[in-house]
Amino acid sequence: MNQAIDHDTFDLDDLDALGLSKFDPTQHLTSKAAVAAYMSEIVATGNAELFQSAMNDVVRAYGMGKVAARADITREGAYKALREGSKPRFETILKMLDALGMQLAIVPKTTPDSAVEA
């Protein structure tokens, strides 16, 4: 089934036409090691929106209601915090990470940049 793809008119939302389905990372976030590796790669990008989207993936994988309850926030609050375009409080992110058994760690960058010197 070799189908020629016209890259100028290809629509990613029409994956069904190619017999493909959209990738869902939640199916692969089944262990603490997988979550840590996934989130570490995302944090390394420095992209806050991507981090928020990845947090949404992880929390959905573990169950929004379960994570919210363990984080002592409402389920609606968790959805709101992770919704695209929202600006969640840092405390909320820390609570959700803690509920997942994760924590943030600050380490020096491995690539040289224009960091402020002490």
N, C-alpha and C positions, 0 to 999 in steps of 0.2 A: 504494500500500500504506500507507494511513493507518490506524494502529492506535492506539486510545485507550490511554493508559497510566494505570493507577491508581497515583498517586504514593504512596499509603499502603501498598501491598503490593508495590511494585516492588522487585525483587531484582537488584542490580548483578551478582551472580554468574551470573545467567541472561540474559546478553547474547545468547546464541545464539537465544533465543526471539524476539528483535527483529531478528535478522539482523545483529548487530554482533559485533565481536571486541574483546578487551581490547587497549588501546593498549600497544605495546611500544616505549619510547623508544630501545632499542638500535639499531633500524633507522634512526634518524635521526642517530645520533652517529658519523658517518662522516668527520669532519674535525676538526682541532685547533680551528678556529674554532667549530664547533658544540659541542664539548665545553667549551670555555672559556665560551661564552655560557650553556650549560646550568648548569654548575657555579657560575658567578658569580651567577646568579639564585637558585640554591639557597642559597649562602652568605649572600646578602643577607637571607634569611628568619631567620637565626639559629637554625634548628632543626637540632640535631645529628643526630637520627634521620633527618631528611629528607636531610641531607648524606650520611650513611652509605648510605642507600638509593640516592641518586644516584650515589655512587661505585660501588656494586654494578652499576648500569646501565652506567656507562662501562666498567668493567673487563670486564663480560660482552660489551660491544660489541667490545672489542679482543681478547678471548680471555683467560679467567682464567689458563690455563696460561702463555701468552706473557707476560702482565703479571707474574705471580708470578716467573717465571724471571728476567726483566729486573730485578725489584725484589729479587732474591736472597732470596726467601721461598718456602716450599713452596706448592704449589697448594692443599693443604688449609688451610694457614695463611691464605691469601688468602680462601678461602671463609669460614673461621671469623671473620676480622676484619670481613667485610662482612655477616655473618649478622645478621638482625634481633635486637636485644636484646644483641648483644655489645658489648664495650667495647674496641675496638682501641687499641693503643698509638699515640701521635701519630707516632712514628718509622715505624711500619708504613704509616700513611696517607701520610706524606711520601715513603717509598720507592715506593709505588704511583703517586703523582702524578708522581714523577720518571721512572718507567718509562713513563708515558704522555706524557712530554715536557711536563709541566705543573709549575707551581710556585705556591706561595701568595704573595700580595702583600697587605700590610697598607696600607690607605688610610683616610683619615678618612671617617666616615659623612656622607652627604649630607642626612640629616634630623636636626633638633635633638633632643636627648634629655638625660637627666640624667647625662651623662658627668662623671667627676671632672676638675676643672680642675688644671692644673699650678701 
